Amino acid sequence: MRKAAVLLGVLVFLLASRAWADTPAQGARSWSSAILGAEGWYAGALPPPGLHIMSYTFYYHASELKGRKGGHVPLPNYELTVLAEVIRPLYVSDKTVLGANPAWHIIVPFVHIDQSSAFFSDSKTGLGDIYVSPLILGWHRPPWHYVAALDVIVPTGRYAGRDVTTIGHNHWTFEPAFAVSYMGEYGFSASAKFMYDIHTKDPALNYKEGDQFHMDYNVGYAFGPERAWKAGVCGYFL
């Protein structure tokens, strides 16, 4: 049984970008720090007991803004680029609780955002909002695997309410989650993770973001020597 593992993942960061048309009438803006679309392979399968260090590298680029109902928001020459390195230490216990292995993790994002249009140009670099989990429970019933957890998103990121670009979002988020993975004997796998976000009020804006439901999903296939290569499709619903 491995006691430590390092996983390097290169993923597409499907950032939930909000247009100005999707903000309160007073000009305030507040949204969620939840990362969307990142949980793909084995979302419902905890690794073996021990300490694991995972690193996710995200790149996202957009040249169009969408409004509340998906319509185009006209903003000439708009460009948005996000680069992020996310470090996730995860410890899995060899003990059992309710037949599951308990685990704990912390998710630490370092983010660079560059945003510009015909009317403004702004960029920010720094620590984002950190995830912590007081408890994760993982069950293994091959070929099925399950995870139940509570994540808390802490407002640690750099925040300035009047800036065009801000990394942190200045409110706490409580996110219960449930994930399931199917890992077939012949290489086929599928995963889904269901999350419900409950936000607290942003005190700087006196504004509370509404609750959000989101789901990450992945379908893939492992192939090659010892099935070391994997290909698949992942995404999210919000």
Salt bridges, closest charged atoms under 4 A:
ASP22 OD2 - ARG18 NH1 3.40
ASP22 OD1 - ARG68 NE 3.38
GLU39 OE2 - ARG88 NH1 3.88
GLU39 OE2 - LYS193 NZ 3.44
GLU64 OE2 - LYS66 NZ 3.39
GLU64 OE2 - HIS72 ND1 2.92
GLU79 OE1 - HIS61 NE2 2.82
ASP122 OD2 - LYS124 NZ 3.14
ASP151 OD1 - HIS105 NE2 2.78
ASP163 OD2 - LYS124 NZ 3.33
GLU175 OE2 - HIS214 NE2 3.27
ASP197 OD2 - HIS214 NE2 2.95
GLU209 OE2 - ARG18 NH2 2.95
ASP211 OD1 - LYS208 NZ 3.75
